[in-house]
Structures are given as structure tokens and as C-alpha cells.
Amino acid sequence: MIEPTAPEGDDVVARVLASADSRASGYALFGGPAAALQPASGPAHRRPPDAGHDGEQFDLDDRNALRRVAGLSTELQDVTEVEYRQLRLENVILIGVYSQGTATDAENSLRELAALAETAGATVLDGLLQRRPHPDPSTYLGKGKAAELAGLVQALGADTVVADTELAPSQRRALEDVVKVKVIDRTAVILDIFSQHAKSREGKAQVELAQLEYLLPRLRGWGESMSRQAGGQVGGAGAGMGSRGPGETKIELDRRRIHTRMAKLRKQIAEMKPAREAKRANRRRNAVPSVAIAGYTNAGKSSLLNRITKAGVLVENALFATLDATVRKSATDDGRLYTLTDTVGFVRNLPHQLVEAFRSTLEEVADSDVIVHVVDGSHPDPGSQLATVRDVIGEVGARGIPEIVVFNKSDLIADDDRLVLRGLEPRAIFASARTGEGIDELLAVIAELLPSPRIELDLLVPYERGDLIAALHEQGKVLSTEYAETGTLVTALVTEAIEAQFADFVITGGRD
């Protein structure tokens, strides 16, 4: 059972969570928005961001324009009538089973699930944890705990149960038969959030593909949907012309349609890939290095991008606020241009369908020159965030890329906690996108790790080739400039990537 952990005077939006000790006398407060979202001076999703570095947050206003009205649920009484393709999350109870690790780790995972459910639009009423060697193969929870859950659902008026894992289709059905309300799992909640937040054409296609892959083995049929449509020669009275069909059940027809739609989506995503690759190839041709901002969801990646570039990217104290990659231009103090890319956040037990569907977005990480790995330093378990993100970075083949670990939200980290974090990553940078702490240090380290021009060239560039002089200033480092009768005499440092385009203008033997 999750116990209340909200500090006295905490004025974050609180979610009620009944505990064993308080159920008779009322509800206990769930610390902050599920403790995975950080406390702030007010409800984070309604607090206007600092326009000085976050820019105009029009997307945030648009996202907050539609709010659920409490008490207007149209949930059906019979669970067999629930339409699983459009999840309705309202009043939920969380459940989890853990066999390894400590109770604290299990509670942190359940609190993160509560934050996910809240981001999807749910109200979390309670949470149940059970320690057992293995989840029950039938109902996930043990028989006695499942019966206790059914009583809790009825007592609190919950309409959904969310499991902190990916349930097998048979487990979900068996547990629904016991609790008599809709049962979904962690993967379904994450997919629901992605479907709400995806904005670009590619992002929407990726989410729909992931949803269909998740739905396919979980289709349910009952009543008419399980009867076979007539096929071939039909006998019997009243059967004949007009009644011959494909000989499929309704559920088989659904499966075929889903396979057809998935094939179409995969084709659409593949067709979008050349345009993405062309943009990256153009940046490579112009020798513009790239820096990818990666990290756990809600670690503050978008806020960091806004602080550095004033990009105006949507910032919200919620999980998976960013789904579409955003690329912005920046420059080092010595004038070298580079791009900063804000990527989708990761989370523990990220559904395999999403890793595959968003592989095109994750390519931005794999193709970068430097990875800025942002970690929420005020999170209860930053070590697991580090491990989770590095696992995904390894999956996309980016382990060999230079990495800068940034413990963000340093304004919320106590001095003792800083010592612990320093033990995790001795070379990490403590930064705060809100106050600006550590930003200059981060930019200096990025400049140090970016590919630097090291090849010295003496050039005589004709006056009509001003584009080459501009390229030297943007992509190289100009050491000296003189003006002669036939052109501009330039001594500059360049990278291997752009050296070839100056080959015709090199002064043989150097300048006298």
C-alpha cells in the first residue's frame, strides 16, 4: 500500500489516495503529482512559464484548452461492452507485483505509473502492491489480493484498474472477470498519452502503428462477433443468394483490416524517411555538427533547449510533453555553428512497439556528434533514470558518441543529495533551466567536444567567391585575412569535412 508522503504545506495539485490506515476516516494525500512530477510553487501545468527563455507557449495553451469535466462519465456497466480501441481513463486504482528489489523501488515505479495515468487524464484513487515470487499467471495478483481489489474498486467507485507492467491478454480478461471493471496495463497508458500529444504527421503515424501492434493480440470477440459469416455454398432454408460471405468471423475481419492498416502506416513512415535523411545530409554537407538532448521523460530537456536557444518549445510539468523532435541552431563562443535537437523522453519499461515505431526519431540521437544526457537530479531514483536512458541509447547504436551528463533542476537538489549524485557521475554538470545555473559550463563543454577545425590552409580566394569566405567564418576558424589584387589571402583552420571544397584555392608551399 502506498503511504502518504506529501510534505507539510506542499501546495502541488494533490491526488487522493486511500491508504489502509486512512480508508475508514477519509482519503490520504498522494505526494505531489505522483512524486515523479516535481513539486513547484503551484499547479505546474497552469503556471505560466518564464517568457524570458521559454518563449511564447502557444502549444501549451492549446493543450490546456480541453479539460475533462468531472462527474460526466458514460462508462458502460458491462465490461464486455467496453471499446478497447479508445481508452477512457477516469477514476483509477493502480496495482503492482514485485519479486525483486526493495519496497521503495516498487513504490517509486508505482508513483511513476500514477504520474503517467494523471498525464493521460485520470484521477488516481489508490494503489496496491503485492510481493510474491512471480505474478499469478491467471489474474496477475494472487486470488486473495484480486478479491480485495474488487472490494476496493466497489468502495471507491473506480472505473479502471491499471497494472504496473504489460499484462498478457488472458491475465487482463481474467482480472476483469473478478473486479468487474476495465483493466489496462502500463503500455496502454503510455500509448494513450502518445496518441494525445503527437502533432506531426509522422508522429501520429508512428503512434497509430504502435497502438495497432499492441491491439492486435488483444482483440476480443463475443456474441455476434464470434459467429462465422457464411461462405461458399450455403445450405438451409432462407440461405442462398446474397448471404454468401468471406467465411470469416468478425474478429478475423478486424485482424485483417488491422494488418492492412499497419502495412499502409509502415509504407507512409518509410516514405517520410528520405526527407528526414535529406535534411541531415544537408547539415552534414555543410559540416554543421549536431547535439542531441536525450534523457528520461520530464527531466527538463525542452526547458534546457529553451534556456540555451529561446526556442519556445512547449514546456509542461508532465510526462511525454515532447514527442516530435525539434531542431534549433546555436553557436559556440568562437562562432562555430551547431544544431541542438530536443528528442522524445524515455521511461522504464518503454513499450517495445514505441521503441520500434519511434526509431526514426531516435535516429537523431544516433546521428549526433554529442549527446547531452539530461537527468532529473531531484527525482527519488536518478540512478535508474541514467540506466534506462543508456539502455535505449545502446539500442539505437549510439554508445560510442561523447556524452555529457547534466543533473537538471539543481535548484531543487539539497547539498547532501549533490554529493550522492556526484558519486553516481563524477564529471556531471549541475544545471537549472529555471535559474540558469550551470548553463555556461554546459555550453563550454559542448564547444570542447564538438568537432573542431584543425587543418590549417593558406588560401587565395577570388573576390567573386564570397561564399567560400562566409563558409570559412561559419564552419572553420579564420586566423588572418589580407586583400591582394587577385583576391583575398586567408589563413584558416578547417575540418576534414570541408577541406575538399577549398582544394582549388590552396597556395602551394604556403604564404611568403
CORNOR-V794224 format. One record per backbone hydrogen bond with DSSP energy under -0.5 kcal/mol. CO is the residue of the C=O (numbers start at 1). NH is the residue of the N-H. E is the energy in kcal/mol with one decimal. If there is no record, write none. Layout:
# CORNOR-V794224
co: [CO | CO]
nh: [NH | NH]
e: [E | E]
This chain:
# CORNOR-V794224
co: [7 | 15 | 17 | 19 | 22 | 28 | 29 | 29 | 30 | 31 | 32 | 32 | 33 | 34 | 43 | 43 | 44 | 49 | 50 | 50 | 51 | 56 | 57 | 58 | 59 | 60 | 62 | 63 | 65 | 68 | 69 | 77 | 78 | 79 | 82 | 83 | 87 | 88 | 90 | 90 | 91 | 91 | 92 | 92 | 93 | 94 | 95 | 96 | 98 | 102 | 103 | 104 | 105 | 106 | 107 | 108 | 109 | 110 | 111 | 112 | 113 | 114 | 115 | 116 | 117 | 118 | 122 | 123 | 123 | 125 | 126 | 127 | 128 | 130 | 130 | 136 | 139 | 140 | 142 | 143 | 144 | 145 | 146 | 147 | 148 | 149 | 150 | 151 | 152 | 153 | 153 | 159 | 160 | 161 | 162 | 163 | 163 | 165 | 165 | 168 | 169 | 170 | 171 | 172 | 173 | 174 | 175 | 176 | 182 | 184 | 185 | 186 | 187 | 188 | 189 | 190 | 191 | 192 | 193 | 194 | 200 | 201 | 202 | 203 | 204 | 205 | 206 | 207 | 208 | 209 | 210 | 211 | 212 | 213 | 215 | 216 | 222 | 223 | 224 | 225 | 225 | 227 | 230 | 230 | 233 | 236 | 240 | 245 | 248 | 249 | 250 | 251 | 252 | 253 | 254 | 255 | 256 | 257 | 258 | 259 | 260 | 261 | 262 | 263 | 264 | 265 | 266 | 267 | 268 | 269 | 270 | 270 | 272 | 273 | 274 | 275 | 276 | 277 | 278 | 279 | 280 | 281 | 282 | 283 | 284 | 287 | 289 | 290 | 290 | 291 | 292 | 292 | 293 | 294 | 295 | 296 | 300 | 301 | 302 | 303 | 304 | 305 | 306 | 316 | 318 | 321 | 322 | 326 | 328 | 330 | 332 | 336 | 337 | 338 | 339 | 340 | 340 | 341 | 341 | 342 | 346 | 347 | 351 | 351 | 352 | 353 | 354 | 356 | 358 | 359 | 361 | 362 | 362 | 363 | 365 | 369 | 370 | 370 | 371 | 371 | 372 | 372 | 373 | 374 | 375 | 375 | 376 | 379 | 381 | 381 | 382 | 383 | 384 | 385 | 386 | 387 | 388 | 389 | 390 | 391 | 392 | 393 | 394 | 398 | 402 | 403 | 404 | 404 | 405 | 406 | 406 | 407 | 408 | 409 | 410 | 412 | 414 | 415 | 416 | 417 | 418 | 419 | 420 | 421 | 425 | 429 | 429 | 431 | 432 | 436 | 437 | 438 | 439 | 440 | 441 | 442 | 443 | 444 | 445 | 446 | 454 | 455 | 457 | 457 | 458 | 459 | 460 | 461 | 462 | 465 | 465 | 466 | 467 | 468 | 469 | 470 | 471 | 471 | 472 | 474 | 477 | 480 | 482 | 482 | 487 | 487 | 488 | 488 | 489 | 490 | 490 | 491 | 491 | 492 | 493 | 494 | 494 | 495 | 495 | 496 | 498 | 499 | 500 | 502 | 503 | 505 | 506 | 507]
nh: [10 | 30 | 28 | 23 | 26 | 17 | 6 | 31 | 15 | 35 | 15 | 34 | 37 | 36 | 46 | 47 | 47 | 51 | 53 | 54 | 55 | 58 | 61 | 62 | 63 | 64 | 65 | 66 | 67 | 70 | 72 | 79 | 81 | 82 | 84 | 86 | 89 | 90 | 92 | 123 | 159 | 160 | 125 | 126 | 162 | 128 | 164 | 130 | 132 | 106 | 107 | 108 | 109 | 110 | 111 | 112 | 113 | 114 | 115 | 116 | 117 | 118 | 119 | 120 | 122 | 121 | 124 | 92 | 125 | 18 | 94 | 2 | 96 | 98 | 132 | 140 | 141 | 136 | 146 | 147 | 148 | 149 | 150 | 151 | 152 | 153 | 154 | 155 | 156 | 157 | 158 | 182 | 93 | 184 | 95 | 165 | 186 | 167 | 186 | 172 | 173 | 174 | 175 | 176 | 177 | 178 | 179 | 180 | 161 | 163 | 189 | 190 | 191 | 192 | 193 | 194 | 195 | 196 | 197 | 198 | 204 | 205 | 206 | 207 | 208 | 209 | 210 | 211 | 212 | 213 | 214 | 215 | 216 | 217 | 218 | 219 | 225 | 226 | 227 | 250 | 251 | 250 | 245 | 247 | 235 | 239 | 243 | 232 | 229 | 253 | 254 | 255 | 256 | 257 | 258 | 259 | 260 | 261 | 262 | 263 | 264 | 265 | 266 | 267 | 268 | 269 | 270 | 271 | 272 | 273 | 273 | 274 | 276 | 277 | 278 | 279 | 280 | 281 | 282 | 283 | 284 | 285 | 286 | 288 | 287 | 289 | 339 | 369 | 370 | 341 | 294 | 372 | 343 | 374 | 346 | 299 | 304 | 305 | 306 | 307 | 308 | 309 | 310 | 318 | 321 | 323 | 345 | 342 | 340 | 338 | 335 | 332 | 289 | 330 | 291 | 328 | 342 | 293 | 343 | 326 | 297 | 350 | 354 | 355 | 356 | 357 | 358 | 359 | 362 | 363 | 364 | 365 | 366 | 367 | 368 | 402 | 292 | 372 | 373 | 404 | 294 | 374 | 406 | 296 | 377 | 408 | 379 | 382 | 384 | 385 | 386 | 387 | 388 | 389 | 390 | 391 | 392 | 393 | 394 | 395 | 396 | 398 | 397 | 401 | 371 | 405 | 373 | 406 | 429 | 375 | 408 | 431 | 377 | 412 | 413 | 414 | 418 | 419 | 420 | 421 | 422 | 423 | 424 | 425 | 428 | 407 | 431 | 410 | 436 | 439 | 432 | 442 | 443 | 444 | 445 | 446 | 447 | 448 | 449 | 450 | 456 | 494 | 459 | 492 | 507 | 490 | 462 | 488 | 465 | 468 | 469 | 470 | 471 | 472 | 473 | 474 | 475 | 476 | 476 | 337 | 493 | 491 | 484 | 489 | 484 | 489 | 461 | 490 | 482 | 459 | 492 | 479 | 480 | 457 | 477 | 454 | 455 | 498 | 499 | 500 | 501 | 502 | 503 | 505 | 506 | 460 | 508 | 510]
e: [-2.1 | -2.3 | -0.8 | -1.5 | -2.1 | -3.3 | -0.5 | -0.6 | -0.8 | -1.0 | -0.5 | -2.6 | -1.1 | -0.6 | -1.6 | -0.9 | -0.6 | -0.7 | -1.3 | -2.5 | -0.8 | -1.0 | -1.8 | -2.2 | -2.3 | -2.1 | -0.8 | -0.6 | -0.6 | -0.6 | -1.0 | -0.7 | -2.1 | -1.5 | -0.8 | -0.8 | -0.6 | -0.6 | -0.7 | -4.0 | -2.2 | -1.4 | -3.1 | -0.8 | -2.6 | -2.7 | -2.2 | -2.1 | -1.1 | -1.8 | -2.4 | -2.5 | -2.1 | -2.0 | -2.7 | -2.0 | -1.9 | -2.1 | -2.0 | -2.3 | -2.9 | -2.4 | -2.4 | -1.8 | -2.4 | -1.4 | -0.5 | -2.5 | -0.5 | -2.2 | -2.7 | -0.9 | -1.7 | -2.0 | -0.6 | -2.0 | -2.8 | -2.8 | -2.6 | -1.8 | -2.1 | -2.4 | -2.0 | -1.8 | -2.1 | -2.6 | -1.9 | -2.3 | -2.5 | -1.3 | -1.6 | -1.0 | -1.7 | -2.7 | -2.3 | -1.3 | -1.0 | -0.7 | -1.9 | -2.2 | -2.1 | -2.4 | -2.5 | -2.2 | -1.9 | -0.9 | -2.8 | -2.5 | -2.3 | -2.1 | -1.6 | -2.2 | -2.5 | -2.0 | -2.2 | -2.4 | -2.3 | -1.5 | -1.9 | -2.1 | -2.5 | -1.9 | -2.5 | -2.2 | -2.4 | -2.1 | -2.1 | -2.5 | -2.4 | -2.2 | -1.8 | -2.5 | -2.4 | -0.6 | -2.1 | -1.0 | -1.7 | -1.6 | -1.4 | -1.0 | -1.2 | -0.5 | -2.3 | -0.9 | -0.5 | -1.4 | -2.4 | -0.6 | -1.8 | -2.2 | -2.2 | -2.2 | -2.2 | -2.2 | -2.5 | -2.5 | -2.2 | -2.4 | -2.8 | -2.1 | -1.8 | -2.4 | -2.6 | -1.8 | -2.2 | -2.7 | -2.1 | -1.9 | -1.3 | -0.8 | -0.5 | -0.6 | -1.4 | -2.8 | -2.5 | -1.7 | -2.1 | -2.9 | -2.2 | -1.9 | -2.5 | -2.9 | -1.8 | -3.3 | -1.5 | -0.8 | -2.4 | -2.6 | -1.3 | -2.7 | -0.8 | -3.1 | -1.6 | -3.1 | -1.7 | -1.4 | -1.9 | -2.2 | -2.5 | -2.3 | -1.9 | -2.8 | -2.7 | -2.4 | -0.8 | -0.5 | -0.7 | -2.9 | -3.3 | -2.4 | -2.0 | -2.5 | -0.7 | -2.8 | -3.0 | -2.7 | -0.5 | -3.3 | -0.6 | -1.7 | -3.0 | -1.0 | -0.7 | -1.8 | -2.3 | -2.6 | -2.8 | -1.3 | -2.4 | -1.0 | -1.4 | -0.9 | -1.6 | -2.2 | -1.2 | -0.6 | -2.4 | -0.5 | -0.9 | -2.9 | -1.9 | -0.9 | -3.0 | -0.9 | -1.1 | -2.7 | -1.6 | -0.7 | -0.6 | -1.1 | -2.2 | -2.1 | -2.6 | -2.3 | -2.2 | -1.9 | -1.7 | -2.6 | -2.1 | -1.8 | -1.6 | -2.4 | -1.4 | -1.3 | -2.8 | -0.5 | -2.6 | -0.5 | -2.4 | -3.2 | -1.1 | -2.3 | -1.8 | -2.1 | -1.4 | -0.5 | -1.7 | -1.4 | -1.4 | -2.5 | -2.6 | -1.5 | -1.3 | -2.4 | -1.8 | -2.7 | -0.6 | -2.1 | -2.6 | -1.5 | -2.2 | -2.3 | -2.5 | -2.0 | -2.0 | -2.5 | -2.3 | -1.6 | -1.9 | -1.9 | -0.6 | -2.7 | -0.6 | -2.2 | -3.0 | -2.5 | -0.5 | -3.2 | -1.9 | -1.0 | -1.0 | -2.2 | -2.1 | -2.1 | -1.8 | -2.2 | -3.2 | -0.5 | -1.6 | -1.3 | -3.0 | -2.1 | -0.6 | -2.8 | -2.8 | -0.5 | -2.7 | -0.6 | -2.6 | -3.3 | -0.5 | -2.9 | -1.7 | -2.9 | -2.4 | -1.1 | -2.6 | -0.8 | -0.9 | -0.5 | -0.6 | -1.6 | -1.6 | -1.8 | -1.0 | -2.4 | -0.7 | -1.9]
